[in-house]
């Protein structure tokens, strides 16, 4: 897993991610930060699974990823709300 060239699918992914975060109250920078964290966490899960060479249940992996991302974005949002 290395760097990939940015292409039309990358832009489509970014647009879908930003659209999914509409209504979250986050500014553009925070939305991009959440998407970057999602990418990093996905990479970490994939690398961990690759090292173990034992595929996990994809539904359980998605739930773990979704929970971790939601918590991280909520923490970031909570910190922004403090006076």
N, CA, C and O atoms as a Tinker XYZ file with bonds, in Angstrom:
   332  protein
     1  N      0.840000   -1.162000    0.000000    73     2
     2  CA     0.000000    0.000000    0.000000    64     1     3
     3  C      0.888000    1.228000    0.000000    63     2     4     5
     4  O      1.651000    1.464000    0.937000    81     3
     5  N      0.780000    1.983000   -1.033000    73     3     6
     6  CA     1.598000    3.179000   -1.149000    64     5     7
     7  C      0.774000    4.332000   -1.668000    63     6     8     9
     8  O     -0.456000    4.309000   -1.629000    81     7
     9  N      1.468000    5.338000   -2.154000    73     7    10
    10  CA     0.774000    6.501000   -2.686000    64     9    11
    11  C      0.132000    6.147000   -4.015000    63    10    12    13
    12  O      0.692000    5.411000   -4.827000    81    11
    13  N     -1.042000    6.686000   -4.209000    73    11    14
    14  CA    -1.767000    6.462000   -5.451000    64    13    15
    15  C     -1.971000    7.797000   -6.141000    63    14    16    17
    16  O     -2.077000    8.838000   -5.492000    81    15
    17  N     -2.024000    7.755000   -7.448000    73    15    18
    18  CA    -2.274000    8.975000   -8.207000    64    17    19
    19  C     -3.710000    9.443000   -7.963000    63    18    20    21
    20  O     -4.630000    8.632000   -7.852000    81    19
    21  N     -3.882000   10.738000   -7.884000    73    19    22
    22  CA    -5.219000   11.299000   -7.737000    64    21    23
    23  C     -5.903000   11.255000   -9.096000    63    22    24    25
    24  O     -5.341000   11.692000  -10.100000    81    23
    25  N     -7.098000   10.734000   -9.118000    73    23    26
    26  CA    -7.837000   10.630000  -10.366000    64    25    27
    27  C     -9.294000   10.973000  -10.169000    63    26    28    29
    28  O     -9.669000   11.462000   -9.103000    81    27
    29  N    -10.126000   10.732000  -11.161000    73    27    30
    30  CA   -11.546000   11.093000  -11.074000    64    29    31
    31  C    -12.283000   10.365000   -9.946000    63    30    32    33
    32  O    -13.211000   10.924000   -9.362000    81    31
    33  N    -11.889000    9.141000   -9.633000    73    31    34
    34  CA   -12.544000    8.426000   -8.541000    64    33    35
    35  C    -12.175000    9.022000   -7.190000    63    34    36    37
    36  O    -12.975000    8.994000   -6.255000    81    35
    37  N    -10.970000    9.557000   -7.089000    73    35    38
    38  CA   -10.542000   10.213000   -5.855000    64    37    39
    39  C    -11.410000   11.435000   -5.602000    63    38    40    41
    40  O    -11.867000   11.657000   -4.480000    81    39
    41  N    -11.634000   12.218000   -6.630000    73    39    42
    42  CA   -12.471000   13.400000   -6.509000    64    41    43
    43  C    -13.909000   13.011000   -6.171000    63    42    44    45
    44  O    -14.550000   13.664000   -5.347000    81    43
    45  N    -14.413000   11.964000   -6.794000    73    43    46
    46  CA   -15.777000   11.501000   -6.504000    64    45    47
    47  C    -15.885000   11.045000   -5.049000    63    46    48    49
    48  O    -16.882000   11.326000   -4.383000    81    47
    49  N    -14.859000   10.341000   -4.552000    73    47    50
    50  CA   -14.844000    9.904000   -3.156000    64    49    51
    51  C    -14.868000   11.114000   -2.225000    63    50    52    53
    52  O    -15.629000   11.147000   -1.258000    81    51
    53  N    -14.041000   12.092000   -2.520000    73    51    54
    54  CA   -13.968000   13.299000   -1.702000    64    53    55
    55  C    -15.313000   14.028000   -1.686000    63    54    56    57
    56  O    -15.773000   14.457000   -0.628000    81    55
    57  N    -15.933000   14.168000   -2.834000    73    55    58
    58  CA   -17.226000   14.842000   -2.911000    64    57    59
    59  C    -18.294000   14.080000   -2.125000    63    58    60    61
    60  O    -19.101000   14.694000   -1.428000    81    59
    61  N    -18.306000   12.743000   -2.229000    73    59    62
    62  CA   -19.285000   11.945000   -1.467000    64    61    63
    63  C    -19.044000   12.091000    0.026000    63    62    64    65
    64  O    -19.989000   12.212000    0.805000    81    63
    65  N    -17.775000   12.078000    0.424000    73    63    66
    66  CA   -17.449000   12.224000    1.842000    64    65    67
    67  C    -17.875000   13.570000    2.390000    63    66    68    69
    68  O    -18.451000   13.649000    3.475000    81    67
    69  N    -17.593000   14.635000    1.641000    73    67    70
    70  CA   -17.990000   15.970000    2.087000    64    69    71
    71  C    -19.510000   16.106000    2.134000    63    70    72    73
    72  O    -20.048000   16.752000    3.033000    81    71
    73  N    -20.194000   15.509000    1.180000    73    71    74
    74  CA   -21.660000   15.536000    1.175000    64    73    75
    75  C    -22.213000   14.787000    2.383000    63    74    76    77
    76  O    -23.196000   15.221000    2.985000    81    75
    77  N    -21.589000   13.665000    2.743000    73    75    78
    78  CA   -22.037000   12.883000    3.899000    64    77    79
    79  C    -21.896000   13.677000    5.191000    63    78    80    81
    80  O    -22.644000   13.453000    6.143000    81    79
    81  N    -20.940000   14.604000    5.227000    73    79    82
    82  CA   -20.707000   15.399000    6.434000    64    81    83
    83  C    -21.487000   16.710000    6.440000    63    82    84    85
    84  O    -21.392000   17.483000    7.394000    81    83
    85  N    -22.263000   16.969000    5.377000    73    83    86
    86  CA   -23.133000   18.159000    5.373000    64    85    87
    87  C    -24.085000   18.081000    6.553000    63    86    88    89
    88  O    -24.582000   17.007000    6.893000    81    87
    89  N    -24.331000   19.202000    7.161000    73    87    90
    90  CA   -25.235000   19.231000    8.304000    64    89    91
    91  C    -24.564000   18.869000    9.610000    63    90    92    93
    92  O    -25.210000   18.872000   10.658000    81    91
    93  N    -23.273000   18.555000    9.567000    73    91    94
    94  CA   -22.569000   18.180000   10.794000    64    93    95
    95  C    -22.162000   19.407000   11.600000    63    94    96    97
    96  O    -21.839000   19.300000   12.783000    81    95
    97  N    -22.180000   20.554000   10.965000    73    95    98
    98  CA   -21.754000   21.770000   11.641000    64    97    99
    99  C    -20.256000   21.992000   11.574000    63    98   100   101
   100  O    -19.755000   23.004000   12.064000    81    99
   101  N    -19.540000   21.059000   10.973000    73    99   102
   102  CA   -18.090000   21.188000   10.861000    64   101   103
   103  C    -17.739000   22.116000    9.703000    63   102   104   105
   104  O    -18.445000   22.158000    8.695000    81   103
   105  N    -16.649000   22.855000    9.854000    73   103   106
   106  CA   -16.195000   23.680000    8.740000    64   105   107
   107  C    -15.482000   22.779000    7.729000    63   106   108   109
   108  O    -15.273000   21.592000    7.981000    81   107
   109  N    -15.115000   23.353000    6.593000    73   107   110
   110  CA   -14.517000   22.558000    5.511000    64   109   111
   111  C    -13.244000   21.854000    5.960000    63   110   112   113
   112  O    -13.020000   20.693000    5.618000    81   111
   113  N    -12.413000   22.549000    6.723000    73   111   114
   114  CA   -11.165000   21.942000    7.194000    64   113   115
   115  C    -11.407000   20.743000    8.094000    63   114   116   117
   116  O    -10.722000   19.726000    7.979000    81   115
   117  N    -12.385000   20.861000    8.993000    73   115   118
   118  CA   -12.704000   19.757000    9.899000    64   117   119
   119  C    -13.287000   18.576000    9.126000    63   118   120   121
   120  O    -13.019000   17.423000    9.463000    81   119
   121  N    -14.078000   18.855000    8.101000    73   119   122
   122  CA   -14.627000   17.772000    7.271000    64   121   123
   123  C    -13.500000   17.020000    6.568000    63   122   124   125
   124  O    -13.494000   15.790000    6.531000    81   123
   125  N    -12.552000   17.765000    6.013000    73   123   126
   126  CA   -11.410000   17.127000    5.342000    64   125   127
   127  C    -10.583000   16.331000    6.339000    63   126   128   129
   128  O    -10.068000   15.262000    6.012000    81   127
   129  N    -10.455000   16.853000    7.562000    73   127   130
   130  CA    -9.724000   16.150000    8.600000    64   129   131
   131  C    -10.410000   14.811000    8.916000    63   130   132   133
   132  O     -9.737000   13.789000    9.052000    81   131
   133  N    -11.725000   14.814000    9.032000    73   131   134
   134  CA   -12.473000   13.574000    9.298000    64   133   135
   135  C    -12.275000   12.568000    8.169000    63   134   136   137
   136  O    -12.095000   11.378000    8.424000    81   135
   137  N    -12.305000   13.034000    6.931000    73   135   138
   138  CA   -12.090000   12.123000    5.804000    64   137   139
   139  C    -10.670000   11.576000    5.805000    63   138   140   141
   140  O    -10.456000   10.406000    5.488000    81   139
   141  N     -9.700000   12.413000    6.158000    73   139   142
   142  CA    -8.313000   11.948000    6.230000    64   141   143
   143  C     -8.159000   10.898000    7.328000    63   142   144   145
   144  O     -7.453000    9.905000    7.147000    81   143
   145  N     -8.822000   11.119000    8.470000    73   143   146
   146  CA    -8.764000   10.131000    9.551000    64   145   147
   147  C     -9.425000    8.831000    9.122000    63   146   148   149
   148  O     -8.924000    7.751000    9.432000    81   147
   149  N    -10.529000    8.921000    8.423000    73   147   150
   150  CA   -11.202000    7.722000    7.928000    64   149   151
   151  C    -10.269000    6.932000    7.015000    63   150   152   153
   152  O    -10.180000    5.708000    7.121000    81   151
   153  N     -9.576000    7.630000    6.122000    73   151   154
   154  CA    -8.626000    6.961000    5.228000    64   153   155
   155  C     -7.495000    6.309000    6.011000    63   154   156   157
   156  O     -7.119000    5.170000    5.734000    81   155
   157  N     -6.954000    7.029000    6.987000    73   155   158
   158  CA    -5.848000    6.492000    7.780000    64   157   159
   159  C     -6.290000    5.278000    8.588000    63   158   160   161
   160  O     -5.558000    4.293000    8.687000    81   159
   161  N     -7.475000    5.347000    9.159000    73   159   162
   162  CA    -7.978000    4.222000    9.954000    64   161   163
   163  C     -8.255000    3.019000    9.058000    63   162   164   165
   164  O     -7.978000    1.883000    9.442000    81   163
   165  N     -8.792000    3.259000    7.882000    73   163   166
   166  CA    -9.041000    2.172000    6.938000    64   165   167
   167  C     -7.729000    1.502000    6.554000    63   166   168   169
   168  O     -7.643000    0.275000    6.492000    81   167
   169  N     -6.708000    2.315000    6.298000    73   167   170
   170  CA    -5.388000    1.782000    5.953000    64   169   171
   171  C     -4.830000    0.970000    7.121000    63   170   172   173
   172  O     -4.272000   -0.108000    6.916000    81   171
   173  N     -4.976000    1.481000    8.340000    73   171   174
   174  CA    -4.464000    0.773000    9.515000    64   173   175
   175  C     -5.158000   -0.577000    9.686000    63   174   176   177
   176  O     -4.497000   -1.583000    9.944000    81   175
   177  N     -6.493000   -0.606000    9.544000    73   175   178
   178  CA    -7.225000   -1.866000    9.644000    64   177   179
   179  C     -6.770000   -2.841000    8.556000    63   178   180   181
   180  O     -6.573000   -4.027000    8.820000    81   179
   181  N     -6.604000   -2.331000    7.331000    73   179   182
   182  CA    -6.204000   -3.197000    6.219000    64   181   183
   183  C     -4.795000   -3.757000    6.441000    63   182   184   185
   184  O     -4.552000   -4.943000    6.217000    81   183
   185  N     -3.872000   -2.901000    6.883000    73   183   186
   186  CA    -2.508000   -3.370000    7.138000    64   185   187
   187  C     -2.471000   -4.383000    8.276000    63   186   188   189
   188  O     -1.751000   -5.379000    8.207000    81   187
   189  N     -3.247000   -4.125000    9.320000    73   187   190
   190  CA    -3.309000   -5.059000   10.442000    64   189   191
   191  C     -3.855000   -6.412000    9.991000    63   190   192   193
   192  O     -3.325000   -7.460000   10.358000    81   191
   193  N     -4.893000   -6.375000    9.211000    73   191   194
   194  CA    -5.487000   -7.626000    8.722000    64   193   195
   195  C     -4.513000   -8.353000    7.791000    63   194   196   197
   196  O     -4.413000   -9.579000    7.818000    81   195
   197  N     -3.802000   -7.587000    6.974000    73   195   198
   198  CA    -2.828000   -8.181000    6.069000    64   197   199
   199  C     -1.709000   -8.866000    6.850000    63   198   200   201
   200  O     -1.257000   -9.949000    6.477000    81   199
   201  N     -1.266000   -8.231000    7.936000    73   199   202
   202  CA    -0.217000   -8.820000    8.765000    64   201   203
   203  C     -0.695000  -10.106000    9.431000    63   202   204   205
   204  O      0.060000  -11.072000    9.538000    81   203
   205  N     -1.935000  -10.116000    9.874000    73   203   206
   206  CA    -2.473000  -11.304000   10.545000    64   205   207
   207  C     -2.761000  -12.420000    9.562000    63   206   208   209
   208  O     -2.805000  -13.590000    9.941000    81   207
   209  N     -2.956000  -12.070000    8.321000    73   207   210
   210  CA    -3.304000  -13.009000    7.255000    64   209   211
   211  C     -4.540000  -13.834000    7.599000    63   210   212   213
   212  O     -4.700000  -14.966000    7.143000    81   211
   213  N     -5.398000  -13.246000    8.403000    73   211   214
   214  CA    -6.675000  -13.876000    8.735000    64   213   215
   215  C     -7.762000  -12.846000    8.487000    63   214   216   217
   216  O     -7.911000  -11.905000    9.267000    81   215
   217  N     -8.514000  -13.008000    7.425000    73   215   218
   218  CA    -9.566000  -12.027000    7.146000    64   217   219
   219  C    -10.591000  -11.986000    8.278000    63   218   220   221
   220  O    -11.009000  -13.020000    8.798000    81   219
   221  N    -10.982000  -10.769000    8.642000    73   219   222
   222  CA   -12.026000  -10.594000    9.648000    64   221   223
   223  C    -13.376000  -10.522000    8.962000    63   222   224   225
   224  O    -13.477000  -10.319000    7.752000    81   223
   225  N    -14.400000  -10.694000    9.765000    73   223   226
   226  CA   -15.750000  -10.526000    9.270000    64   225   227
   227  C    -15.897000   -9.080000    8.804000    63   226   228   229
   228  O    -15.694000   -8.156000    9.592000    81   227
   229  N    -16.246000   -8.871000    7.539000    73   227   230
   230  CA   -16.286000   -7.519000    6.989000    64   229   231
   231  C    -17.326000   -6.641000    7.687000    63   230   232   233
   232  O    -17.107000   -5.438000    7.831000    81   231
   233  N    -18.441000   -7.207000    8.118000    73   231   234
   234  CA   -19.456000   -6.422000    8.825000    64   233   235
   235  C    -18.915000   -5.931000   10.165000    63   234   236   237
   236  O    -19.149000   -4.782000   10.541000    81   235
   237  N    -18.200000   -6.780000   10.882000    73   235   238
   238  CA   -17.622000   -6.397000   12.170000    64   237   239
   239  C    -16.537000   -5.345000   11.969000    63   238   240   241
   240  O    -16.432000   -4.405000   12.757000    81   239
   241  N    -15.733000   -5.494000   10.925000    73   239   242
   242  CA   -14.687000   -4.524000   10.636000    64   241   243
   243  C    -15.300000   -3.166000   10.298000    63   242   244   245
   244  O    -14.812000   -2.133000   10.755000    81   243
   245  N    -16.359000   -3.167000    9.505000    73   243   246
   246  CA   -17.029000   -1.911000    9.155000    64   245   247
   247  C    -17.610000   -1.250000   10.397000    63   246   248   249
   248  O    -17.519000   -0.032000   10.548000    81   247
   249  N    -18.203000   -2.034000   11.286000    73   247   250
   250  CA   -18.775000   -1.482000   12.522000    64   249   251
   251  C    -17.684000   -0.856000   13.378000    63   250   252   253
   252  O    -17.883000    0.231000   13.922000    81   251
   253  N    -16.542000   -1.512000   13.510000    73   251   254
   254  CA   -15.417000   -0.952000   14.279000    64   253   255
   255  C    -14.948000    0.359000   13.666000    63   254   256   257
   256  O    -14.710000    1.332000   14.380000    81   255
   257  N    -14.815000    0.386000   12.363000    73   255   258
   258  CA   -14.354000    1.576000   11.664000    64   257   259
   259  C    -15.357000    2.712000   11.808000    63   258   260   261
   260  O    -14.979000    3.856000   12.062000    81   259
   261  N    -16.629000    2.395000   11.646000    73   259   262
   262  CA   -17.677000    3.405000   11.754000    64   261   263
   263  C    -17.726000    3.987000   13.172000    63   262   264   265
   264  O    -17.848000    5.200000   13.340000    81   263
   265  N    -17.632000    3.135000   14.176000    73   263   266
   266  CA   -17.664000    3.582000   15.568000    64   265   267
   267  C    -16.469000    4.470000   15.881000    63   266   268   269
   268  O    -16.627000    5.525000   16.496000    81   267
   269  N    -15.283000    4.059000   15.470000    73   267   270
   270  CA   -14.074000    4.836000   15.742000    64   269   271
   271  C    -14.122000    6.188000   15.045000    63   270   272   273
   272  O    -13.746000    7.201000   15.635000    81   271
   273  N    -14.574000    6.215000   13.811000    73   271   274
   274  CA   -14.655000    7.471000   13.056000    64   273   275
   275  C    -15.681000    8.405000   13.671000    63   274   276   277
   276  O    -15.428000    9.601000   13.817000    81   275
   277  N    -16.839000    7.865000   14.033000    73   275   278
   278  CA   -17.888000    8.687000   14.639000    64   277   279
   279  C    -17.407000    9.297000   15.934000    63   278   280   281
   280  O    -17.614000   10.487000   16.174000    81   279
   281  N    -16.768000    8.500000   16.773000    73   279   282
   282  CA   -16.259000    9.012000   18.054000    64   281   283
   283  C    -15.216000   10.101000   17.840000    63   282   284   285
   284  O    -15.235000   11.126000   18.521000    81   283
   285  N    -14.315000    9.885000   16.905000    73   283   286
   286  CA   -13.260000   10.856000   16.649000    64   285   287
   287  C    -13.843000   12.169000   16.147000    63   286   288   289
   288  O    -13.447000   13.240000   16.606000    81   287
   289  N    -14.776000   12.093000   15.210000    73   287   290
   290  CA   -15.397000   13.317000   14.687000    64   289   291
   291  C    -16.227000   14.007000   15.771000    63   290   292   293
   292  O    -16.248000   15.236000   15.836000    81   291
   293  N    -16.907000   13.240000   16.620000    73   291   294
   294  CA   -17.679000   13.834000   17.706000    64   293   295
   295  C    -16.764000   14.525000   18.700000    63   294   296   297
   296  O    -17.088000   15.609000   19.184000    81   295
   297  N    -15.621000   13.915000   19.016000    73   295   298
   298  CA   -14.668000   14.546000   19.930000    64   297   299
   299  C    -14.156000   15.853000   19.345000    63   298   300   301
   300  O    -14.043000   16.856000   20.050000    81   299
   301  N    -13.853000   15.837000   18.081000    73   299   302
   302  CA   -13.366000   17.051000   17.423000    64   301   303
   303  C    -14.447000   18.125000   17.470000    63   302   304   305
   304  O    -14.150000   19.289000   17.741000    81   303
   305  N    -15.702000   17.746000   17.208000    73   303   306
   306  CA   -16.812000   18.693000   17.220000    64   305   307
   307  C    -17.007000   19.241000   18.636000    63   306   308   309
   308  O    -17.220000   20.442000   18.806000    81   307
   309  N    -16.937000   18.383000   19.645000    73   307   310
   310  CA   -17.109000   18.800000   21.038000    64   309   311
   311  C    -16.029000   19.801000   21.437000    63   310   312   313
   312  O    -16.317000   20.797000   22.101000    81   311
   313  N    -14.804000   19.543000   21.039000    73   311   314
   314  CA   -13.708000   20.466000   21.355000    64   313   315
   315  C    -13.923000   21.824000   20.703000    63   314   316   317
   316  O    -13.569000   22.849000   21.285000    81   315
   317  N    -14.495000   21.847000   19.509000    73   315   318
   318  CA   -14.748000   23.109000   18.818000    64   317   319
   319  C    -15.866000   23.901000   19.488000    63   318   320   321
   320  O    -15.902000   25.127000   19.387000    81   319
   321  N    -16.775000   23.211000   20.169000    73   319   322
   322  CA   -17.922000   23.872000   20.794000    64   321   323
   323  C    -17.586000   24.514000   22.125000    63   322   324   325
   324  O    -18.311000   25.390000   22.597000    81   323
   325  N    -16.480000   24.081000   22.738000    73   323   326
   326  CA   -16.116000   24.636000   24.050000    64   325   327
   327  C    -15.720000   26.095000   23.911000    63   326   328   329
   328  O    -15.073000   26.478000   22.936000    81   327
   329  N    -16.113000   26.922000   24.901000    73   327   330
   330  CA   -15.766000   28.359000   24.840000    64   329   331
   331  C    -14.287000   28.586000   25.070000    63   330   332
   332  O    -13.828000   29.728000   25.052000    81   331
